[in-house]
Each structure stands twice: as structure tokens, then as C-alpha cells.
Amino acid sequence: MQRVRKLSTLTALILLTSSSISVSANSENEIKSNAKASVDFNLRYETVDQDNTAKDASVLTLRSRLNYTTASYSGFSGIVEFEDSRQIAGVDDYNDTVSNNTQYSVIADPETTELDQAFVQYKRDKLTAKIGRQVITLDNHRYVGHVGWRQDRQTFDAVTLNYAALNNLKISYSYLNKRNRIFADVKDLHSKDHLLNLAYNTNFGQLTAYSYLLEVDEGTSNGLDTFGISFKGKKDNFSYFAEFATQDSETAGTDYSTSYIAIEGGYSFDAITIKLGAEILGSDKARYGFSTPLATLHKFNGWSDQFLGTPKEGLVDLYASVSGKAFSGSWTVALHDFSADEATDTVDDLGSEINAIYAKRFSKHYKAGLKYAAYSAGDSSAGKVDTDKVWLWISANF
């Protein structure tokens, strides 16, 4: 009954928005004619096969997202967006992370219907301000992202200020008081987070400095403070990236400090791009690993999601990738080799992984893809097992 009520509510909202579109399209009022609505769907089949006692998992889900953007008036505008994720055709043998079917392997796509975004925006000259529920992404998503790969993407209840102080300098600040995570609203977290990001463009690339001060608002001390700097650029066929950060954590009176290092180089020729890189999420004496809780974690350290949380021994990820074009689509193959940053007598080799993806757009509105991840475990005491994951999807947007 609850699901029916949720779907009925969403249907009513779609009809209401469609009516608004009709009025807008036929109105001579300039303000209303600039308003717009959009809808997109993502139908995805996912399987997980792990070498442990959990049953193999599979699920077919449909994510629907409805967006309405108002016209701009005196610099003010707004967005309202709803998101719904459903299991389809009875294919639902999986652990959805909210205590359903825990005998299966995890696929983090629980059923949910929720308000994805709802904010008011003000733009004038070099200043843009937003207040409300919103998507926030910074740089390459390593620290702050929307986790858009999952069906229920991550948003934040926040106030955000973006200011172009100079032609080459951009300043971004956000205060977050709620993290609307990917596990439906039952696992959302209230917070007191400060995000400061400064980006300066030079003749050789972009230099970025940042400060991310995070705290879950649960009545106990749990600060996670990260300060860092990065540089990325491109010259002719070469691309380059380097980053360094330090992190201090205080939880229940226990203090930890560690660091982060990333370096990557790329070369493109014809339709092929080759990249080599290393990412080191440090450890404090094998007691605490560098953490990025607001990141789009699926993008980093292998698509099988073995390292969504950094091991307490830290993580060294040496990787190589090759990407290109074929049959009007794009493909990528990547290899990862994982090891501990601070090895112990029992944990050093953290395994390896192969990733592959092919995606193709059909006309203006449709896209389909196939994706594969195969993780081979290292030291048994690290708690990892061999894992294979496959995804097949088709999406549409209008």
C-alpha cells in the first residue's frame, strides 16, 4: 500500500508538471516561456558473483527522474526534482543495503521515491547562490560528488556560494546540514560540513586548493578535516595531474592523521588515450585509512567497489587504462594493482582488478552500455574475496 501511495504521488506530480509545460508553451508571458521540464529514465540489470557464503545477486531496476526548472526573474530561479527507483519484472534477488534479502550479495539500489533536488538560486554578475537540496560536485568527485552511477544519487541540503573573483579565479563555498545518500532516506545523515574550494587557471593548467571540514551531527565529536592542493593540465597530446592532501580525524577522543597522494599522466593519439597513474590513500600506523565519505567512490579504485572504505592499512592503487572509439561508441579497459600503504604481518597484497566498459548513444535521447569488473583477492586476512560484476543498461532523456 505504501508503494502504491508513493507511485500515485509521483504520477500526480508528473501530470501536474506536464500541465505546467502545456501552459508555459502556449503562454505569451516571457517569464513562463523560459521555464522547462525534463524527464530521464535508466533501466539497468546488475549481477554480482562473490566467492563467499553470500548468494549470487541480480536485480533489474528502473530509475525515473522528473525535473522542473522555473524561469529566471530578477536573477532568481528554482528547481524541483523527484526521483524514483523500482525493481522491475520480479528480478530482485539482492541485498539492497536496507535490511532486505541479506543472504545475497550487496547491490546498493534500494527502492525509493524521494525529493532529489529543491532549491532556489540567485545569479548576478559574478555571484551564484543556492539554498536548498542540491547536487554538489567538486573537481574530479574524489572528495565531493553525486555518486551518479547508483540509481539513487547523492544530493545535499546546503547553502552554496560560487564567486568568480577574477577572470582566472573561482571560489566555491558550501555549508551542508544533511547528506542525502544513495541508500534511500533511511540512511541519510544530518551533518555540519564546510566545503571551501579555490580554482585558479594558469597557462599550464588549473591549480586548486581546498579545505573540507566534515562532521556528522550526532552529538559526538567526529571531525574529519582535509586540506589539499591539486594541479591538472593538458599540453598537445599529453595530460597531467597531481594532488596532495592531509587529513586529521577525531572520533570519540581518538586522533588520527594521514595523507593522500595522486599522480597521473596520459597520452592521446588518433582515437586512443593511454593513462598511467597511482593513488595513495595513506594510513596512520595501520590504525586508520584516509577517508572521503562524500565522494563518488565508484569512480575510484576499481568498479567492483571493494574499497568504498579505505582499509586501516591504507591503500596504494597503481593503475593503467586504455580508451577509444569503436562503432560510434566509446570503450575503456583498465587494470588496477592494490596493496597496503602500511603493510602488516598479515595484510600487504590487497588484490588486483580488471575493468571494461562499452557505451553508445542512439540518436539524441537514448544511450546503452555494458560494463564488467573482475576483482581478484590478495591476502586472505584483508577480508576481500574474488568478485565479478556485470551491468547492462539503457537510458533515455527528454
Beta strands, then each sheet from edge to edge (+ up, - down):
strand 1: 36-50
strand 2: 57-69
strand 3: 76-93
strand 4: 112-124
strand 5: 127-134
strand 6: 155-163
strand 7: 169-180
strand 8: 189-201
strand 9: 206-214
strand 10: 222-235
strand 11: 238-251
strand 12: 254-269
strand 13: 272-281
strand 14: 315-326
strand 15: 329-339
strand 16: 349-362
strand 17: 366-376
strand 18: 387-397
sheet 1: 1+ 2- 3+ 4- 5+ 6- 7+ 8- 9+ 10- 11+ 12- 13+ 14- 15+ 16- 17+ 18- 1+
end
